[in-house]
Amino acid sequence: MASSTFNPRDGVELSYDETGEGEPILLVHGSALSRAIWRGFGYTRALSQRHRVITMDLRGHGRSGKPYTQGSYAMDVLVADALAVLDAAGAPRAHFGGYSVGARVGFSLAVAAPERLLSLTTLGGTFRIQPGSVGQLFFPEYDDALGSGGMPGFVAGWEGRMGRPLDPQTRAAFLANDAAALRAYFRQTEAEPAIAEDHVAAISVPALLLAGTRDTARLEDSRRAAELMPDARVVELPGRDHGTTLFPAQPVLDEWLPFLGR
């Protein structure tokens, strides 16, 4: 069921879906994607067998509002977005699953409002982002491409970096973005400070941290987070890089579903 609510701090509209019954779980997608990935890759169907699945569009993405100012994408604002969706869905406490930037929202939420979480699952996640990470993930000139060529220019630059075309689904998803909003979002992503390690160490909710063996920086950061946190476990996804963290879904679900069953 599609619904919407608003961040009480700045009034930005937030779009989300709910399906299934049971303990709620909030899923947050990665950069330049939308909540549709969870359904498209099969996670919504699998998780909704035992859980009420809440999938939200981050601001600047999907059907949520798209502000053009960099400060509108500060992490404390994204955390407030997640809390607003949980409140609107009537979920005082929920499990959390996040991919890429969604994982950083999860880490930040676990620090800011641990009483709202039943568990934390991160996929290709980190509690810190290194300068230049967005350019490494896509291509170094991505900001200029967004400013001059919009989303078609961004997609062309990314495909040029890879030396091959994107698959049709990913290409369509990226072209659907608002270039100005995405540019502001990426600029804030690069500027966002790391979560201090002593704050990470204070995250006591049960945590499952998954990362691909070819996603070396995020796997290393997941291992470090697990060293710091009292109830966290790392799972390596063989052969996967950052972009292939979520698919195919079954090996991820084989770890995630029993973890949630605890």
N, C-alpha and C positions, 0 to 999 in steps of 0.2 A: 504494500500500500504506500503510495507516494504522499509525502507530507512536506511541510515547510515550517520553519520557525525563524526567529531573528536573534542575533547576538544583542543582548541588552546594552552592551557598551557602546556600540556604534550603529546598530540598526541594520547591519548587513543580513540579507536573507540567506538562509541555509536550507538546502533541499536534502531530504533523506527518505529512505524506504524502510519498511518493516515487514518481516514475514516470519512465520513459524511461532512456536510456543516453547516456553521454558525459561531458564535463566538467560537474561539478555547478553548479547555480545555486540559490541560496536566495532565495525570494520572501517578503516581509513586507508584510502588509496595513496599512490605515489604521485610525483610531479607530472603535470600535464595529462593526467589520466582522469578517471571519474569513478563513481561508485559502480558503474556498469562492469568493471573488470571482475568483481567478485562473482557476479552471476555468470558472466561469460566464461570464466575459467572453471566453474563448477563448485566454488566454495559456498555460495549461498544455499544451494540445494543440499549439500552435505551437512553443513552446520545447522540448517533449519530443522533437521530431523529431531534434534534435542534442544535447540535453543531458539529464542526470539532473536533473529538477526536484524541488526540495525546498520544500514550502510548509508554513509553521508558523502555528499560532495563537498570537498574543501572549498572555501571561498576562492574565487578566481578560477574555478573549475566547474565543469558540468553545468548543472542548473542552478547553482548557488550564485549569489551576487559577486560582481567582479570589480572591486575598487581598483583605482589606478595609482594610488599612492603607496610607496614602498612600506611605510610604517604600518599600513593596514594588514601586513602579513607577518608582523612580529609573532614570535612563538607564543607569548602569553595571550595574544589575541586568538590564535588557532586553538589553544587550550580552552579558552572561553567559548569558542564555537562548539567544541566537542561537548562541553558541559551543558551548553544550551540545548543541543540535540538530545542528550540524555534526559534532561529535565522535561523537554517537550514530549519525549517518548514515555515518560513516567518510569524511568529506570534509575532509582537511587544508587544502585550499584550494578556494575556490569563487567563482564570480561572485555578485554580489548585486544584487537589484532590490527597491526599496521604494517604497511609495506613502504620502505624507503622513507620519504618525509613523514608518512603516516606513523612509522616506527618512532621517529623523533618526537612526534606529538604524543605518542604513548609514553615514552620515557619522561617527557615534561609533565604530562598529566599525572604520572605516578609520583612525581616530586611535589607538584602543586596541590593535588587533591587525592592522596592515596586512599582515603576512606571511600572513594567512589569506585574503586577497582576490585574485582574479584580475582583477576589474573591479568598478566601482560604477555602477549606474544608479539615478537618483532620479526619481520621478514626483510632481509637485506637492510638491516637497521644500524644506526649508530646514535650515540648520545652527543656527538660532536661532528662538525663538518669542517673539512680542511679548505682553506682558500683555493679557489680554482677547481673545486670538485664538480661544479656544474659544467664547466668547459671540458673537463676530462670525461664526463659522462656523455656529453653530446659532441660539441666541437668548440674550439677556443673562441671563435668569432660569433657565438650564438647571440650575444647581446646586440651587436650591430645588425645581425640578420633580422632579429625581431623588430628592431627600430626601422629598418629600411625596406625589408621585404615581407614583413608580417609572417604569418604562419607558413605560407608557401615557401618563403625564403629560408625559414628555419628548417623546414623539412628537407629542402633541397641541400642545405649545408650539412645536415646530419647524414643524409644518404651519401653525399660525397665523401664524408669522413669514413663511413663504413665500407664504401665501394660496392654497395648493392642497394636495391630498393627496400624500403620497409614493407612488411607484410601489409595487406590491404586494411586489416582491422586497426593496426597501430597507426598507420598513415591517416586513416579517417578520424581516429580519436584525436590525434595531434592537430590536424587541420581544423577541428571544431573549436579549438581554443581561441580566446581573445588575446591577440599578441601584446597589447599594451598592458593588460592585467598580468599576463604571464611574465612579462619583462620586469614589472614591479615585484612580483612574487620571487623570481629568481634573484634579483638584487638583494632582497631581504634575506633569502636563504643563505647567500654567500656571507652576509654581514652578521648573521645570528651567532652569538657566542655559544661556546660549548657548555654543557651542563657540568658543573664542578664534580670531580670524582667523589668527594665526600657526600654530595647529594645523591649520586648514583648508589653509593654504598648504603644509603638509608632506605632504598627501595626494598621493602620486605615482602611485597606480594609475590606469589609464585610466578615465575617467569620462564618462558621458553623462547630462546633466541636462535633463529635459523638464518643461515647465510650460505651462499654458494662458495665452493672451494676456489672458483675463479674470480670471485668478488672479494679480492684479498683484503682491501682496506676495511670493508664492513665486517668481514669474518674476524679480522684482528680486533676490531672494536667490540664485536660481540663477545669474543673471548675475554677481553679486558673487563667488560661489564659484568660477565658471569663471575670473574674473580672477585669483584667488588661486592656484588649483591649476595645476600645470605641464602636465597632460595631461587637460583637461576641455573638453567642448563643450556648449553650450546649444542645445536645439531648442525652438522655440515651437510650441505646438499651437493653431492659429487658432480663436478663438471659444470655447474651452473655459474653464470656471471650475474651481474646485477639485474640486467634486463630479463633474464630467464628465471629469476627467483621463484616466481609463482606458478610456472607451467613446465611440465604437467603437474596437476594439483595433487594427484593421489599420494606420492611420496611425502608431500608436506602434510596432508591430512592424516596419513598413517602415524605421524608424530603428534599432530595437533589435537586430534580427537581424543586419544587416550589421556593426554595432558589435561584437557578440559574435564574429562571424566573423573579426575582426582577429586 
